[in-house]
Amino acid sequence: MKSTTTLSASLLSVSLLLSASGYAQEDAYLKPAVEKATEINDSAANSQKKINKINDQIDNKLQQFKAINKETEGLEVYNTQLRKQIENQVQEMADLNAAIDDVSVIERQITPLMMRMIDGLEQFIALDVPFLAQERANRIAGLKSMMDKADVAPSEKFRRVMEAYQVEMDYGRTLEAYAGLQNIDGQERNVDFLRVGRTALIYQTRDASMQGMWNAQTRQWDALPSSYRTQVTKGLRMAKKQMAPDLLMLPVAITD
């Protein structure tokens, strides 16, 4: 019995030795494979990292491309609009140059026209009712002096001439009172003049003792009877804004 047990123990020892020897031999064969697999896995991981990095770079480049493409489209629209603006500006420059040429022609033509207008206005004043004679004469003299000045633009000269015409037009529809001197019976006296448009020009002495009227037909002053004293005084007060407008009974000279 003891021999059998010893044999079994010997067989088990031999079996364990064989197993250990087999495992050692397998490890010798598997270790290079495991190391190679590990190397392959590491290489694959590194490759994946490179792939991920390249993919990220591609995404960045794609985003940059899209941004640049969008900016390019915007620049194309802007350039198209800019070209239209430049074309319009070129046309405006051409029109402006043409207008400058026209202005030069007009300027050469308008100066003689303004001179004729001033002469015509002077003649009109000379033939008109002689109210504010000095003021109106000074206005004509100022216009003539202005025409000789090179530092006054033609547009300003024309404006001043038209302004003088407008003033003369306004005289025809206004009521005015102003002080002045009037020769009465060979003696100059202080009087108040009453102008009713261009219809009537009447004077009255300060004491209201005498009054007269410009006769457009004879072109001289005619004395007015005392019956007009109240109406003339009333008209002077109305012109001076000292009383409300009211009906006036004044003589009117009949012109041909």
C-alpha positions as protocol buffer text, in pm:
chain_id: "A"
residue {
  index: 1
  type: MET
  ca { x: 0 y: 0 z: 0 }
}
residue {
  index: 2
  type: LYS
  ca { x: 282 y: 232 z: 83 }
}
residue {
  index: 3
  type: SER
  ca { x: 447 y: 163 z: -250 }
}
residue {
  index: 4
  type: THR
  ca { x: 128 y: 256 z: -433 }
}
residue {
  index: 5
  type: THR
  ca { x: 106 y: 590 z: -252 }
}
residue {
  index: 6
  type: THR
  ca { x: 465 y: 669 z: -324 }
}
residue {
  index: 7
  type: LEU
  ca { x: 413 y: 592 z: -692 }
}
residue {
  index: 8
  type: SER
  ca { x: 113 y: 817 z: -711 }
}
residue {
  index: 9
  type: ALA
  ca { x: 305 y: 1097 z: -550 }
}
residue {
  index: 10
  type: SER
  ca { x: 588 y: 1048 z: -795 }
}
residue {
  index: 11
  type: LEU
  ca { x: 348 y: 1053 z: -1091 }
}
residue {
  index: 12
  type: LEU
  ca { x: 189 y: 1373 z: -960 }
}
residue {
  index: 13
  type: SER
  ca { x: 527 y: 1534 z: -923 }
}
residue {
  index: 14
  type: VAL
  ca { x: 618 y: 1434 z: -1275 }
}
residue {
  index: 15
  type: SER
  ca { x: 282 y: 1569 z: -1401 }
}
residue {
  index: 16
  type: LEU
  ca { x: 335 y: 1902 z: -1225 }
}
residue {
  index: 17
  type: LEU
  ca { x: 683 y: 1925 z: -1363 }
}
residue {
  index: 18
  type: LEU
  ca { x: 553 y: 1855 z: -1712 }
}
residue {
  index: 19
  type: SER
  ca { x: 275 y: 2113 z: -1668 }
}
residue {
  index: 20
  type: ALA
  ca { x: 516 y: 2374 z: -1544 }
}
residue {
  index: 21
  type: SER
  ca { x: 746 y: 2294 z: -1828 }
}
residue {
  index: 22
  type: GLY
  ca { x: 452 y: 2322 z: -2075 }
}
residue {
  index: 23
  type: TYR
  ca { x: 342 y: 2657 z: -1931 }
}
residue {
  index: 24
  type: ALA
  ca { x: 694 y: 2789 z: -1949 }
}
residue {
  index: 25
  type: GLN
  ca { x: 719 y: 2678 z: -2309 }
}
residue {
  index: 26
  type: GLU
  ca { x: 382 y: 2842 z: -2390 }
}
residue {
  index: 27
  type: ASP
  ca { x: 494 y: 3164 z: -2221 }
}
residue {
  index: 28
  type: ALA
  ca { x: 803 y: 3161 z: -2434 }
}
residue {
  index: 29
  type: TYR
  ca { x: 585 y: 3139 z: -2745 }
}
residue {
  index: 30
  type: LEU
  ca { x: 306 y: 3381 z: -2630 }
}
residue {
  index: 31
  type: LYS
  ca { x: 520 y: 3658 z: -2487 }
}
residue {
  index: 32
  type: PRO
  ca { x: 641 y: 3787 z: -2828 }
}
residue {
  index: 33
  type: ALA
  ca { x: 285 y: 3772 z: -2957 }
}
residue {
  index: 34
  type: VAL
  ca { x: 154 y: 3964 z: -2658 }
}
residue {
  index: 35
  type: GLU
  ca { x: 429 y: 4219 z: -2690 }
}
residue {
  index: 36
  type: LYS
  ca { x: 357 y: 4251 z: -3062 }
}
residue {
  index: 37
  type: ALA
  ca { x: -15 y: 4292 z: -2993 }
}
residue {
  index: 38
  type: THR
  ca { x: 61 y: 4556 z: -2731 }
}
residue {
  index: 39
  type: GLU
  ca { x: 290 y: 4730 z: -2979 }
}
residue {
  index: 40
  type: ILE
  ca { x: 17 y: 4714 z: -3244 }
}
residue {
  index: 41
  type: ASN
  ca { x: -240 y: 4853 z: -2996 }
}
residue {
  index: 42
  type: ASP
  ca { x: -7 y: 5136 z: -2901 }
}
residue {
  index: 43
  type: SER
  ca { x: 59 y: 5208 z: -3265 }
}
residue {
  index: 44
  type: ALA
  ca { x: -314 y: 5199 z: -3337 }
}
residue {
  index: 45
  type: ALA
  ca { x: -379 y: 5440 z: -3047 }
}
residue {
  index: 46
  type: ASN
  ca { x: -110 y: 5675 z: -3175 }
}
residue {
  index: 47
  type: SER
  ca { x: -255 y: 5650 z: -3525 }
}
residue {
  index: 48
  type: GLN
  ca { x: -599 y: 5727 z: -3389 }
}
residue {
  index: 49
  type: LYS
  ca { x: -461 y: 6030 z: -3211 }
}
residue {
  index: 50
  type: LYS
  ca { x: -304 y: 6146 z: -3538 }
}
residue {
  index: 51
  type: ILE
  ca { x: -630 y: 6081 z: -3719 }
}
residue {
  index: 52
  type: ASN
  ca { x: -824 y: 6278 z: -3456 }
}
residue {
  index: 53
  type: LYS
  ca { x: -574 y: 6563 z: -3481 }
}
residue {
  index: 54
  type: ILE
  ca { x: -594 y: 6565 z: -3861 }
}
residue {
  index: 55
  type: ASN
  ca { x: -974 y: 6552 z: -3839 }
}
residue {
  index: 56
  type: ASP
  ca { x: -970 y: 6853 z: -3603 }
}
residue {
  index: 57
  type: GLN
  ca { x: -742 y: 7037 z: -3844 }
}
residue {
  index: 58
  type: ILE
  ca { x: -972 y: 6953 z: -4134 }
}
residue {
  index: 59
  type: ASP
  ca { x: -1273 y: 7083 z: -3932 }
}
residue {
  index: 60
  type: ASN
  ca { x: -1086 y: 7406 z: -3854 }
}
residue {
  index: 61
  type: LYS
  ca { x: -985 y: 7451 z: -4217 }
}
residue {
  index: 62
  type: LEU
  ca { x: -1344 y: 7382 z: -4323 }
}
residue {
  index: 63
  type: GLN
  ca { x: -1474 y: 7647 z: -4082 }
}
residue {
  index: 64
  type: GLN
  ca { x: -1212 y: 7890 z: -4206 }
}
residue {
  index: 65
  type: PHE
  ca { x: -1308 y: 7813 z: -4565 }
}
residue {
  index: 66
  type: LYS
  ca { x: -1675 y: 7872 z: -4491 }
}
residue {
  index: 67
  type: ALA
  ca { x: -1594 y: 8200 z: -4314 }
}
residue {
  index: 68
  type: ILE
  ca { x: -1368 y: 8316 z: -4599 }
}
residue {
  index: 69
  type: ASN
  ca { x: -1627 y: 8209 z: -4856 }
}
residue {
  index: 70
  type: LYS
  ca { x: -1897 y: 8407 z: -4673 }
}
residue {
  index: 71
  type: GLU
  ca { x: -1668 y: 8709 z: -4650 }
}
residue {
  index: 72
  type: THR
  ca { x: -1589 y: 8677 z: -5020 }
}
residue {
  index: 73
  type: GLU
  ca { x: -1959 y: 8677 z: -5105 }
}
residue {
  index: 74
  type: GLY
  ca { x: -2007 y: 8988 z: -4892 }
}
residue {
  index: 75
  type: LEU
  ca { x: -1715 y: 9159 z: -5064 }
}
residue {
  index: 76
  type: GLU
  ca { x: -1859 y: 9073 z: -5405 }
}
residue {
  index: 77
  type: VAL
  ca { x: -2190 y: 9236 z: -5308 }
}
residue {
  index: 78
  type: TYR
  ca { x: -2004 y: 9537 z: -5166 }
}
residue {
  index: 79
  type: ASN
  ca { x: -1786 y: 9569 z: -5477 }
}
residue {
  index: 80
  type: THR
  ca { x: -2093 y: 9549 z: -5700 }
}
residue {
  index: 81
  type: GLN
  ca { x: -2260 y: 9828 z: -5503 }
}
residue {
  index: 82
  type: LEU
  ca { x: -1937 y: 10027 z: -5499 }
}
residue {
  index: 83
  type: ARG
  ca { x: -1907 y: 10000 z: -5875 }
}
residue {
  index: 84
  type: LYS
  ca { x: -2258 y: 10138 z: -5912 }
}
residue {
  index: 85
  type: GLN
  ca { x: -2173 y: 10427 z: -5681 }
}
residue {
  index: 86
  type: ILE
  ca { x: -1855 y: 10500 z: -5874 }
}
residue {
  index: 87
  type: GLU
  ca { x: -2051 y: 10497 z: -6201 }
}
residue {
  index: 88
  type: ASN
  ca { x: -2302 y: 10740 z: -6051 }
}
residue {
  index: 89
  type: GLN
  ca { x: -2023 y: 10963 z: -5924 }
}
residue {
  index: 90
  type: VAL
  ca { x: -1859 y: 10963 z: -6265 }
}
residue {
  index: 91
  type: GLN
  ca { x: -2193 y: 11064 z: -6418 }
}
residue {
  index: 92
  type: GLU
  ca { x: -2240 y: 11333 z: -6154 }
}
residue {
  index: 93
  type: MET
  ca { x: -1891 y: 11465 z: -6229 }
}
residue {
  index: 94
  type: ALA
  ca { x: -1975 y: 11480 z: -6597 }
}
residue {
  index: 95
  type: ASP
  ca { x: -2302 y: 11658 z: -6521 }
}
residue {
  index: 96
  type: LEU
  ca { x: -2123 y: 11896 z: -6285 }
}
residue {
  index: 97
  type: ASN
  ca { x: -1860 y: 11979 z: -6545 }
}
residue {
  index: 98
  type: ALA
  ca { x: -2136 y: 12046 z: -6796 }
}
residue {
  index: 99
  type: ALA
  ca { x: -2317 y: 12262 z: -6540 }
}
residue {
  index: 100
  type: ILE
  ca { x: -1995 y: 12456 z: -6472 }
}
residue {
  index: 101
  type: ASP
  ca { x: -1964 y: 12524 z: -6843 }
}
residue {
  index: 102
  type: ASP
  ca { x: -2327 y: 12635 z: -6852 }
}
residue {
  index: 103
  type: VAL
  ca { x: -2273 y: 12859 z: -6549 }
}
residue {
  index: 104
  type: SER
  ca { x: -1987 y: 13030 z: -6723 }
}
residue {
  index: 105
  type: VAL
  ca { x: -2210 y: 13100 z: -7021 }
}
residue {
  index: 106
  type: ILE
  ca { x: -2497 y: 13212 z: -6797 }
}
residue {
  index: 107
  type: GLU
  ca { x: -2265 y: 13434 z: -6593 }
}
residue {
  index: 108
  type: ARG
  ca { x: -2152 y: 13613 z: -6909 }
}
residue {
  index: 109
  type: GLN
  ca { x: -2515 y: 13665 z: -7008 }
}
residue {
  index: 110
  type: ILE
  ca { x: -2661 y: 13753 z: -6668 }
}
residue {
  index: 111
  type: THR
  ca { x: -2428 y: 14045 z: -6593 }
}
residue {
  index: 112
  type: PRO
  ca { x: -2559 y: 14258 z: -6883 }
}
residue {
  index: 113
  type: LEU
  ca { x: -2911 y: 14151 z: -6784 }
}
residue {
  index: 114
  type: MET
  ca { x: -2860 y: 14277 z: -6429 }
}
residue {
  index: 115
  type: MET
  ca { x: -2722 y: 14607 z: -6558 }
}
residue {
  index: 116
  type: ARG
  ca { x: -3032 y: 14652 z: -6772 }
}
residue {
  index: 117
  type: MET
  ca { x: -3253 y: 14563 z: -6477 }
}
residue {
  index: 118
  type: ILE
  ca { x: -3084 y: 14826 z: -6258 }
}
residue {
  index: 119
  type: ASP
  ca { x: -3116 y: 15090 z: -6529 }
}
residue {
  index: 120
  type: GLY
  ca { x: -3481 y: 14997 z: -6577 }
}
residue {
  index: 121
  type: LEU
  ca { x: -3547 y: 15022 z: -6203 }
}
residue {
  index: 122
  type: GLU
  ca { x: -3377 y: 15362 z: -6190 }
}
residue {
  index: 123
  type: GLN
  ca { x: -3594 y: 15490 z: -6472 }
}
residue {
  index: 124
  type: PHE
  ca { x: -3905 y: 15351 z: -6305 }
}
residue {
  index: 125
  type: ILE
  ca { x: -3824 y: 15530 z: -5978 }
}
residue {
  index: 126
  type: ALA
  ca { x: -3762 y: 15856 z: -6163 }
}
residue {
  index: 127
  type: LEU
  ca { x: -4109 y: 15834 z: -6319 }
}
residue {
  index: 128
  type: ASP
  ca { x: -4281 y: 15702 z: -6008 }
}
residue {
  index: 129
  type: VAL
  ca { x: -4445 y: 15887 z: -5721 }
}
residue {
  index: 130
  type: PRO
  ca { x: -4155 y: 16064 z: -5543 }
}
residue {
  index: 131
  type: PHE
  ca { x: -4175 y: 15898 z: -5201 }
}
residue {
  index: 132
  type: LEU
  ca { x: -3861 y: 15808 z: -5003 }
}
residue {
  index: 133
  type: ALA
  ca { x: -3659 y: 15965 z: -5282 }
}
residue {
  index: 134
  type: GLN
  ca { x: -3324 y: 15958 z: -5103 }
}
residue {
  index: 135
  type: GLU
  ca { x: -3364 y: 15603 z: -4976 }
}
residue {
  index: 136
  type: ARG
  ca { x: -3454 y: 15471 z: -5318 }
}
residue {
  index: 137
  type: ALA
  ca { x: -3174 y: 15666 z: -5487 }
}
residue {
  index: 138
  type: ASN
  ca { x: -2924 y: 15523 z: -5238 }
}
residue {
  index: 139
  type: ARG
  ca { x: -3050 y: 15172 z: -5314 }
}
residue {
  index: 140
  type: ILE
  ca { x: -2986 y: 15220 z: -5687 }
}
residue {
  index: 141
  type: ALA
  ca { x: -2641 y: 15367 z: -5618 }
}
residue {
  index: 142
  type: GLY
  ca { x: -2560 y: 15068 z: -5396 }
}
residue {
  index: 143
  type: LEU
  ca { x: -2658 y: 14826 z: -5671 }
}
residue {
  index: 144
  type: LYS
  ca { x: -2442 y: 15004 z: -5928 }
}
residue {
  index: 145
  type: SER
  ca { x: -2146 y: 15006 z: -5690 }
}
residue {
  index: 146
  type: MET
  ca { x: -2197 y: 14637 z: -5614 }
}
residue {
  index: 147
  type: MET
  ca { x: -2184 y: 14545 z: -5984 }
}
residue {
  index: 148
  type: ASP
  ca { x: -1827 y: 14679 z: -6005 }
}
residue {
  index: 149
  type: LYS
  ca { x: -1703 y: 14461 z: -5717 }
}
residue {
  index: 150
  type: ALA
  ca { x: -1518 y: 14143 z: -5812 }
}
residue {
  index: 151
  type: ASP
  ca { x: -1547 y: 13989 z: -5464 }
}
residue {
  index: 152
  type: VAL
  ca { x: -1927 y: 13965 z: -5484 }
}
residue {
  index: 153
  type: ALA
  ca { x: -2054 y: 13647 z: -5649 }
}
residue {
  index: 154
  type: PRO
  ca { x: -2291 y: 13682 z: -5945 }
}
residue {
  index: 155
  type: SER
  ca { x: -2555 y: 13490 z: -5751 }
}
residue {
  index: 156
  type: GLU
  ca { x: -2538 y: 13746 z: -5467 }
}
residue {
  index: 157
  type: LYS
  ca { x: -2556 y: 14033 z: -5716 }
}
residue {
  index: 158
  type: PHE
  ca { x: -2864 y: 13883 z: -5876 }
}
residue {
  index: 159
  type: ARG
  ca { x: -3022 y: 13827 z: -5534 }
}
residue {
  index: 160
  type: ARG
  ca { x: -2967 y: 14191 z: -5440 }
}
residue {
  index: 161
  type: VAL
  ca { x: -3117 y: 14315 z: -5767 }
}
residue {
  index: 162
  type: MET
  ca { x: -3423 y: 14094 z: -5724 }
}
residue {
  index: 163
  type: GLU
  ca { x: -3452 y: 14211 z: -5362 }
}
residue {
  index: 164
  type: ALA
  ca { x: -3463 y: 14572 z: -5481 }
}
residue {
  index: 165
  type: TYR
  ca { x: -3740 y: 14483 z: -5726 }
}
residue {
  index: 166
  type: GLN
  ca { x: -3930 y: 14309 z: -5446 }
}
residue {
  index: 167
  type: VAL
  ca { x: -3904 y: 14618 z: -5225 }
}
residue {
  index: 168
  type: GLU
  ca { x: -4047 y: 14833 z: -5504 }
}
residue {
  index: 169
  type: MET
  ca { x: -4329 y: 14585 z: -5556 }
}
residue {
  index: 170
  type: ASP
  ca { x: -4412 y: 14591 z: -5185 }
}
residue {
  index: 171
  type: TYR
  ca { x: -4448 y: 14970 z: -5192 }
}
residue {
  index: 172
  type: GLY
  ca { x: -4753 y: 14930 z: -5411 }
}
residue {
  index: 173
  type: ARG
  ca { x: -4956 y: 14746 z: -5145 }
}
residue {
  index: 174
  type: THR
  ca { x: -4853 y: 14908 z: -4816 }
}
residue {
  index: 175
  type: LEU
  ca { x: -4955 y: 15208 z: -4608 }
}
residue {
  index: 176
  type: GLU
  ca { x: -4662 y: 15409 z: -4476 }
}
residue {
  index: 177
  type: ALA
  ca { x: -4592 y: 15728 z: -4284 }
}
residue {
  index: 178
  type: TYR
  ca { x: -4251 y: 15894 z: -4261 }
}
residue {
  index: 179
  type: ALA
  ca { x: -4109 y: 16234 z: -4171 }
}
residue {
  index: 180
  type: GLY
  ca { x: -3936 y: 16466 z: -4418 }
}
residue {
  index: 181
  type: LEU
  ca { x: -3893 y: 16816 z: -4554 }
}
residue {
  index: 182
  type: GLN
  ca { x: -4131 y: 16974 z: -4801 }
}
residue {
  index: 183
  type: ASN
  ca { x: -4103 y: 17303 z: -4988 }
}
residue {
  index: 184
  type: ILE
  ca { x: -4423 y: 17496 z: -4924 }
}
residue {
  index: 185
  type: ASP
  ca { x: -4454 y: 17842 z: -5073 }
}
residue {
  index: 186
  type: GLY
  ca { x: -4077 y: 17865 z: -5112 }
}
residue {
  index: 187
  type: GLN
  ca { x: -4004 y: 17755 z: -4756 }
}
residue {
  index: 188
  type: GLU
  ca { x: -3890 y: 17415 z: -4639 }
}
residue {
  index: 189
  type: ARG
  ca { x: -4100 y: 17281 z: -4356 }
}
residue {
  index: 190
  type: ASN
  ca { x: -4101 y: 16964 z: -4149 }
}
residue {
  index: 191
  type: VAL
  ca { x: -4392 y: 16748 z: -4255 }
}
residue {
  index: 192
  type: ASP
  ca { x: -4527 y: 16395 z: -4225 }
}
residue {
  index: 193
  type: PHE
  ca { x: -4575 y: 16209 z: -4551 }
}
residue {
  index: 194
  type: LEU
  ca { x: -4856 y: 15959 z: -4596 }
}
residue {
  index: 195
  type: ARG
  ca { x: -4813 y: 15704 z: -4875 }
}
residue {
  index: 196
  type: VAL
  ca { x: -5110 y: 15490 z: -4972 }
}
residue {
  index: 197
  type: GLY
  ca { x: -4953 y: 15229 z: -5197 }
}
residue {
  index: 198
  type: ARG
  ca { x: -4875 y: 15413 z: -5518 }
}
residue {
  index: 199
  type: THR
  ca { x: -5224 y: 15559 z: -5527 }
}
residue {
  index: 200
  type: ALA
  ca { x: -5166 y: 15867 z: -5315 }
}
residue {
  index: 201
  type: LEU
  ca { x: -4874 y: 16058 z: -5163 }
}
residue {
  index: 202
  type: ILE
  ca { x: -4984 y: 16328 z: -4922 }
}
residue {
  index: 203
  type: TYR
  ca { x: -4799 y: 16555 z: -4681 }
}
residue {
  index: 204
  type: GLN
  ca { x: -4924 y: 16736 z: -4373 }
}
residue {
  index: 205
  type: THR
  ca { x: -4740 y: 16992 z: -4162 }
}
residue {
  index: 206
  type: ARG
  ca { x: -4667 y: 16906 z: -3802 }
}
residue {
  index: 207
  type: ASP
  ca { x: -4933 y: 17147 z: -3680 }
}
residue {
  index: 208
  type: ALA
  ca { x: -5180 y: 16997 z: -3931 }
}
residue {
  index: 209
  type: SER
  ca { x: -5247 y: 17342 z: -4068 }
}
residue {
  index: 210
  type: MET
  ca { x: -5149 y: 17258 z: -4425 }
}
residue {
  index: 211
  type: GLN
  ca { x: -5158 y: 16950 z: -4642 }
}
residue {
  index: 212
  type: GLY
  ca { x: -5087 y: 16874 z: -5004 }
}
residue {
  index: 213
  type: MET
  ca { x: -5086 y: 16589 z: -5256 }
}
residue {
  index: 214
  type: TRP
  ca { x: -4862 y: 16478 z: -5540 }
}
residue {
  index: 215
  type: ASN
  ca { x: -5031 y: 16520 z: -5877 }
}
residue {
  index: 216
  type: ALA
  ca { x: -4909 y: 16240 z: -6108 }
}
residue {
  index: 217
  type: GLN
  ca { x: -5041 y: 16419 z: -6417 }
}
residue {
  index: 218
  type: THR
  ca { x: -4871 y: 16752 z: -6362 }
}
residue {
  index: 219
  type: ARG
  ca { x: -4589 y: 16595 z: -6160 }
}
residue {
  index: 220
  type: GLN
  ca { x: -4606 y: 16862 z: -5894 }
}
residue {
  index: 221
  type: TRP
  ca { x: -4757 y: 16917 z: -5550 }
}
residue {
  index: 222
  type: ASP
  ca { x: -5110 y: 17048 z: -5514 }
}
residue {
  index: 223
  type: ALA
  ca { x: -5243 y: 17199 z: -5194 }
}
residue {
  index: 224
  type: LEU
  ca { x: -5537 y: 17021 z: -5036 }
}
residue {
  index: 225
  type: PRO
  ca { x: -5829 y: 17203 z: -4872 }
}
residue {
  index: 226
  type: SER
  ca { x: -5864 y: 17190 z: -4495 }
}
residue {
  index: 227
  type: SER
  ca { x: -6161 y: 16953 z: -4537 }
}
residue {
  index: 228
  type: TYR
  ca { x: -5910 y: 16670 z: -4583 }
}
residue {
  index: 229
  type: ARG
  ca { x: -5721 y: 16751 z: -4263 }
}
residue {
  index: 230
  type: THR
  ca { x: -5905 y: 16497 z: -4047 }
}
residue {
  index: 231
  type: GLN
  ca { x: -5873 y: 16218 z: -4302 }
}
residue {
  index: 232
  type: VAL
  ca { x: -5502 y: 16283 z: -4357 }
}
residue {
  index: 233
  type: THR
  ca { x: -5442 y: 16287 z: -3980 }
}
residue {
  index: 234
  type: LYS
  ca { x: -5640 y: 15964 z: -3951 }
}
residue {
  index: 235
  type: GLY
  ca { x: -5437 y: 15803 z: -4228 }
}
residue {
  index: 236
  type: LEU
  ca { x: -5108 y: 15905 z: -4062 }
}
residue {
  index: 237
  type: ARG
  ca { x: -5219 y: 15750 z: -3733 }
}
residue {
  index: 238
  type: MET
  ca { x: -5320 y: 15429 z: -3910 }
}
residue {
  index: 239
  type: ALA
  ca { x: -4983 y: 15410 z: -4088 }
}
residue {
  index: 240
  type: LYS
  ca { x: -4801 y: 15462 z: -3757 }
}
residue {
  index: 241
  type: LYS
  ca { x: -5007 y: 15180 z: -3600 }
}
residue {
  index: 242
  type: GLN
  ca { x: -5164 y: 15427 z: -3358 }
}
residue {
  index: 243
  type: MET
  ca { x: -5516 y: 15324 z: -3453 }
}
residue {
  index: 244
  type: ALA
  ca { x: -5690 y: 15031 z: -3619 }
}
residue {
  index: 245
  type: PRO
  ca { x: -5729 y: 15027 z: -3999 }
}
residue {
  index: 246
  type: ASP
  ca { x: -6039 y: 15207 z: -4117 }
}
residue {
  index: 247
  type: LEU
  ca { x: -6189 y: 15359 z: -4430 }
}
residue {
  index: 248
  type: LEU
  ca { x: -6011 y: 15669 z: -4558 }
}
residue {
  index: 249
  type: MET
  ca { x: -6161 y: 15938 z: -4779 }
}
residue {
  index: 250
  type: LEU
  ca { x: -5866 y: 16079 z: -4971 }
}
residue {
  index: 251
  type: PRO
  ca { x: -5834 y: 16237 z: -5314 }
}
residue {
  index: 252
  type: VAL
  ca { x: -5689 y: 16022 z: -5592 }
}
residue {
  index: 253
  type: ALA
  ca { x: -5520 y: 16166 z: -5895 }
}
residue {
  index: 254
  type: ILE
  ca { x: -5648 y: 16030 z: -6227 }
}
residue {
  index: 255
  type: THR
  ca { x: -5369 y: 15920 z: -6461 }
}
residue {
  index: 256
  type: ASP
  ca { x: -5396 y: 15858 z: -6834 }
}
